[in-house]
Amino acid sequence: GGQMQPKVSTVDRSVTIFKPREELYEFWHGFERLPEIFEHLEEVQTIDENVTQWTTKAIGGVTATWRAITTVDRPGEYIAWESIEPSD
């Protein structure tokens, strides 16, 4: 048997929202509120200052869970995160 290769997925999308960037930053920084706008996202839990756990409905009614770490956080301006192990 060979070793499994890690799966790499990138999601890239642009949306223009006519709101002040500080207001948008505050909304996106409240990770627990994101299921309000993402249909398949069930829950986002804050684990600590930089780590969140995301749960989404997947195909066939099963759920998928992963953890993400905040990689860039410029208050009132920009926030970015990426998944960390253990993540499917």
Wavefront OBJ file of the C-alpha trace (Angstrom):
o trace
v 0.000 0.000 0.000
v 1.051 3.512 -0.721
v 0.664 6.547 1.439
v -2.395 8.735 1.050
v -1.696 12.139 -0.422
v -3.280 15.116 1.363
v -6.242 16.699 -0.383
v -5.897 20.379 -1.167
v -8.922 22.527 -1.940
v -9.045 26.236 -2.584
v -12.211 28.282 -2.640
v -11.892 31.693 -4.219
v -14.782 34.117 -4.638
v -15.280 37.881 -4.747
v -18.348 39.746 -3.546
v -18.874 43.508 -3.364
v -20.820 44.717 -0.326
v -21.545 48.406 0.082
v -20.852 48.746 3.816
v -18.004 50.360 5.773
v -15.074 47.950 6.059
v -15.058 48.266 9.872
v -18.670 47.028 9.984
v -17.876 44.119 7.662
v -14.777 43.232 9.666
v -16.842 43.076 12.880
v -19.414 40.798 11.207
v -16.798 38.409 9.769
v -14.834 38.391 13.021
v -17.950 37.102 14.810
v -17.428 33.615 13.396
v -20.415 32.218 15.326
v -22.737 34.417 13.180
v -21.502 33.067 9.831
v -24.098 30.233 9.678
v -26.676 33.038 9.277
v -25.376 33.721 5.767
v -23.914 30.362 4.686
v -26.730 27.867 4.070
v -24.723 24.677 4.600
v -22.722 25.926 7.586
v -24.289 24.559 10.776
v -22.059 25.948 13.509
v -18.811 27.760 14.222
v -17.372 27.481 17.721
v -14.525 29.542 19.152
v -11.886 27.234 20.642
v -9.431 29.943 21.666
v -8.250 33.395 20.556
v -7.014 32.121 17.166
v -8.751 28.756 16.593
v -12.350 28.026 15.567
v -14.183 24.782 14.839
v -16.523 24.701 11.836
v -19.344 22.183 11.214
v -21.163 21.960 7.885
v -23.785 19.757 6.290
v -22.178 17.611 3.619
v -23.635 15.524 0.800
v -25.996 12.784 1.969
v -26.884 14.478 5.238
v -23.588 13.742 6.984
v -21.652 16.508 8.687
v -18.047 17.568 8.234
v -16.044 19.300 10.963
v -12.705 21.065 10.764
v -10.636 23.557 12.699
v -9.292 26.813 11.359
v -6.647 29.212 12.615
v -6.714 32.953 12.059
v -3.639 33.738 9.944
v -4.060 37.506 9.489
v -6.058 39.839 11.719
v -5.884 43.580 11.065
v -8.742 44.993 13.204
v -11.282 46.996 11.259
v -9.628 46.078 7.970
v -8.825 42.452 7.114
v -9.144 38.936 8.523
v -8.008 35.617 7.017
v -8.014 32.024 8.224
v -7.098 28.531 7.020
v -7.897 24.979 8.102
v -5.518 23.112 10.392
v -5.074 19.468 11.332
v -7.013 17.422 12.128
v -9.272 18.471 9.267
v -10.963 16.453 6.529
l 1 2 3 4 5 6 7 8 9 10 11 12 13 14 15 16 17 18 19 20 21 22 23 24 25 26 27 28 29 30 31 32 33 34 35 36 37 38 39 40 41 42 43 44 45 46 47 48 49 50 51 52 53 54 55 56 57 58 59 60 61 62 63 64 65 66 67 68 69 70 71 72 73 74 75 76 77 78 79 80 81 82 83 84 85 86 87 88
